[in-house]
Amino acid sequence: MAPLPLVLLTNPIHADAVAMLAPYARVVVAPDTAAATLRAFAPDAAGMIVRAQLPDDILDHAPNLRGIVRHGVGLDFVPLEAATARGIPVANLPGSNTGAVAEYVFSALFALRRRLADLDAGLRRDGWLAAKTRANDLAEVGGSTLGILGMGEIGRRVAGIARHGFGLRVLGSSRTASDHGGLVEPVDVATLFSESDAVVIACPLTDATRGLVDAALIGRMRPGAVLINVARGPIVVTDAVAAALNAGDVDQH
């Protein structure tokens, strides 16, 4: 009997998933995600399940590779052009993490708007009464305005929770000026940033969105507004965010 093909994991995955693969493949987990390590494990791999950045030249070291699966949605971890040139199919898992990401958005929103880390630290350090006085400076999330940049699956899920779960006013900006079934008020990007108490970035990274959130857009944000990026980092100009954070103009996750 021929040996089972080897599937290389850049990171561990759930034990149930490994059990599902076991009848069809030998599953090997790389001991770390360093480029040299991944190159060393690549020659025997017939497939890869990717949760970390692959080195650009990984396919030069993977002569037996027949397919790559991104354990998630974003494909910037995978050298797509090189895979296409070699005829190696690449798949991702749209929608697989929509619920988890949407839940994170609201955990970040409440942590920042309600200053949970500061209150917890104050309570532990100074006691209940001292920490209680800090609550006087907080504002309720309910009744505020949430702006969502990118109305894909994650954006729509966030909008639904915000609107129906917390009664927020929800603004949305996407390539199509749609209210997405009444979930959002469609606005342009500039209006989204200027009228929102919190902005969620949930758009894909493309040539058009790379560096989209720059100093000009951040400068439109309300004092103390919250910026939550659950998309790719390069959509935001990091130096612009750092300057706004240092000035105390925004809170960011």
Buried (B, 14 or more C-beta within 10 A) or exposed (E): EEEBBBBBBBEEBEEEBBEEBEEEBBBEBBEEBEBEBBBEBBEBBBBBBBBBBBBEEBBEBBEEBEBBBBBBBEBEBBBEEBBEEEEBEBEBEEEBBBEEBBEBBBEBBEBBBBBEEBBEEBBEEEEEEEBEEBEEEEEEBEEBBBBBBBBBBBBBBBBBBBBEEBEBBBBBBBEEEEEBEEBBBBBEBEBBBBBBBBBBBBBBBEEEBEEBBEEEBBEBBBEEBBBBBBBBEBBBBEEBBEBBBEEEBBBBB
